[in-house]
Amino acid sequence: MITRRGFAARLGAAAAAYRMLPEMAYAQRAAVKTEGISGELVWLNANECPAGIPESALAAMREVLPTANRYHYQEFSGIYQAIAKSEDLKPEEIVTGCGSSEVLHTSVDEFTSLARPLISVSPAYEGPIETARALGRPVRLVKLRDDYTADVHALAKEADQAGGGLIYLCNPNNPTAAFTAKNDVDWLVANLPRNTVLLVDEAYIHFGDAPELVSALPHVRAGKEVIVTRTFSKIYGMAGLRVGFAAAKPEYIERLQPLRMNVISIVGARGVVAALAARDTFVPTRQAGLSRTRRELTEWLTERKVKFIPPQANFLMIDCGRNAREFITELPKHGVVPGRAFPPLDNMLRVTIGTDAEMAKFRDAFWKVYRS
C-alpha cells in the first residue's frame, strides 16, 4: 500500500533524478579514475568540438561580460529573432534552453504521460529516455536494424499500438554515429499514428557528410507534428555555455515555453548571435576538417581489420573484439580517455574525434591495448 508520505517521497525522488540527469553526463570526467596516471590526458569521451569557440563569439562575449550584472531581458526578442532566422523559422517557432538537454527534457515532460509513452530505439541518447522513466512515464524501446539505423516502421508500430506517444529519434544517433536517411524520416512523418509527435535530436547533424542525412526542419516549417532540437555545444564549440533550442509549430512552442527555466545567459546569447553571423565561414571548414580526421581514423582501422560502425558524427563506435570495458580502463593509463560503456553494445568503444595530434595519440594507445 502506498501512503501519502510514500507517494510524496517517490515524487520527490523522481524530481531529484529529473534535475540530475544532465549533470550525470557532465560529471563523466570526474568519474574517470586518474590516480597514478602521469602526463596530460587526451579527453575523447564527451563528443566536444576540438576547434573551440569561434573568435567572433569570443569577441562578443568579452564585450558583454562587464555588463553581465544586468538581466538584459530587453535584448532577448532580437536574440530569438536571430536564432529563428538562422534556420528560416519564425520567432514563435522556437524556444531556447540550456543546451538541447533542457528542450529535450521539457518535450518529454509535455508530450508524454501515464497513457502516452516515450518511444525510441536502443541504444540511443539516454537523456530523454531516463527523463521519461524518472517522471514515471512508460518507455517503449525497439532494436536498431542490423546496420545500426533506426527501424522507423517499428517505431510507428509501437506508437500505433500505444494509442499515441512521443517518438524520440536522435539523428545522427548517439552513441552509434549512424544516421536515419531522409526517406525514412519522411516516411515516419507521413505515417505518424494519431496522437503522436516526432522529436528529432539533431545535435550532431552538422558533422555528417552523407547526402541522405538531411534535417527534419522542413517538416517543422510545414507545420507537421515534429519537434527538432539543436545545440550550439557541438560544431559551434560552445559546450560549456549551454545554449540550444527546439523548433516546432507555434502551438507546440506555446506548450513548451512555460516549462523552460528562464532566458539563456546573455553572455552565451551574444556569443551565439555572433557565431551565427559567421557560420557560413567556419561551419563548413570545421565539418570538412573533422570529416578528414574521421576518415583517416576509419581508414587506419580498416587497414588493421578492426570493425566499426560507419560514422556520421564527431565520434564513432569501434568494435574492440572483446568487452570494451577493458579499453575504458586501460586507455587512460596510456593518456587517452574514451567514452563510457553503452550496453548492449558491450564490445563497442565510443571515441570522440579530436585534433589530429589527439587522434595520433589515440591510435597509438588503442593499438597497444588491442594487441595486448
Rosetta blueprint (number, residue, H / E / L):
1 M L
2 I L
3 T L
4 R H
5 R H
6 G H
7 F H
8 A H
9 A H
10 R H
11 L H
12 G H
13 A H
14 A H
15 A H
16 A H
17 A H
18 Y H
19 R H
20 M H
21 L H
22 P H
23 E H
24 M H
25 A H
26 Y H
27 A L
28 Q H
29 R H
30 A H
31 A H
32 V L
33 K L
34 T L
35 E L
36 G L
37 I L
38 S L
39 G L
40 E L
41 L L
42 V E
43 W E
44 L L
45 N L
46 A L
47 N L
48 E L
49 C L
50 P L
51 A L
52 G L
53 I L
54 P L
55 E H
56 S H
57 A H
58 L H
59 A H
60 A H
61 M H
62 R H
63 E H
64 V H
65 L H
66 P H
67 T H
68 A L
69 N L
70 R L
71 Y L
72 H L
73 Y H
74 Q H
75 E H
76 F H
77 S H
78 G H
79 I H
80 Y H
81 Q H
82 A H
83 I H
84 A H
85 K H
86 S H
87 E L
88 D L
89 L L
90 K L
91 P H
92 E H
93 E H
94 I E
95 V E
96 T E
97 G E
98 C L
99 G L
100 S L
101 S H
102 E H
103 V H
104 L H
105 H H
106 T H
107 S H
108 V H
109 D H
110 E H
111 F H
112 T L
113 S L
114 L L
115 A L
116 R L
117 P L
118 L E
119 I E
120 S E
121 V E
122 S E
123 P L
124 A L
125 Y L
126 E H
127 G H
128 P H
129 I H
130 E H
131 T H
132 A H
133 R H
134 A H
135 L L
136 G L
137 R L
138 P L
139 V E
140 R E
141 L E
142 V E
143 K E
144 L L
145 R L
146 D L
147 D L
148 Y L
149 T L
150 A L
151 D L
152 V H
153 H H
154 A H
155 L H
156 A H
157 K H
158 E H
159 A H
160 D H
161 Q H
162 A H
163 G L
164 G L
165 G E
166 L E
167 I E
168 Y E
169 L E
170 C E
171 N L
172 P L
173 N L
174 N L
175 P L
176 T L
177 A L
178 A L
179 F L
180 T L
181 A L
182 K H
183 N H
184 D H
185 V H
186 D H
187 W H
188 L H
189 V H
190 A H
191 N L
192 L L
193 P L
194 R L
195 N L
196 T E
197 V E
198 L E
199 L E
200 V E
201 D E
202 E L
203 A L
204 Y L
205 I H
206 H H
207 F H
208 G L
209 D L
210 A L
211 P L
212 E L
213 L L
214 V L
215 S L
216 A L
217 L H
218 P H
219 H H
220 V H
221 R H
222 A L
223 G L
224 K L
225 E L
226 V E
227 I E
228 V E
229 T E
230 R E
231 T E
232 F L
233 S L
234 K L
235 I L
236 Y L
237 G L
238 M L
239 A H
240 G H
241 L H
242 R L
243 V L
244 G E
245 F E
246 A E
247 A E
248 A L
249 K L
250 P H
251 E H
252 Y H
253 I H
254 E H
255 R H
256 L H
257 Q H
258 P H
259 L H
260 R L
261 M L
262 N L
263 V L
264 I L
265 S L
266 I H
267 V H
268 G H
269 A H
270 R H
271 G H
272 V H
273 V H
274 A H
275 A H
276 L H
277 A H
278 A H
279 R H
280 D H
281 T H
282 F H
283 V H
284 P H
285 T H
286 R H
287 Q H
288 A H
289 G H
290 L H
291 S H
292 R H
293 T H
294 R H
295 R H
296 E H
297 L H
298 T H
299 E H
300 W H
301 L H
302 T H
303 E H
304 R L
305 K L
306 V L
307 K L
308 F E
309 I L
310 P L
311 P L
312 Q L
313 A L
314 N L
315 F E
316 L E
317 M E
318 I E
319 D E
320 C L
321 G L
322 R L
323 N L
324 A L
325 R H
326 E H
327 F H
328 I H
329 T H
330 E H
331 L H
332 P H
333 K H
334 H H
335 G L
336 V E
337 V E
338 P L
339 G L
340 R L
341 A L
342 F L
343 P L
344 P L
345 L L
346 D L
347 N L
348 M E
349 L E
350 R E
351 V E
352 T E
353 I L
354 G L
355 T L
356 D H
357 A H
358 E H
359 M H
360 A H
361 K H
362 F H
363 R H
364 D H
365 A H
366 F H
367 W H
368 K H
369 V H
370 Y H
371 R H
372 S L
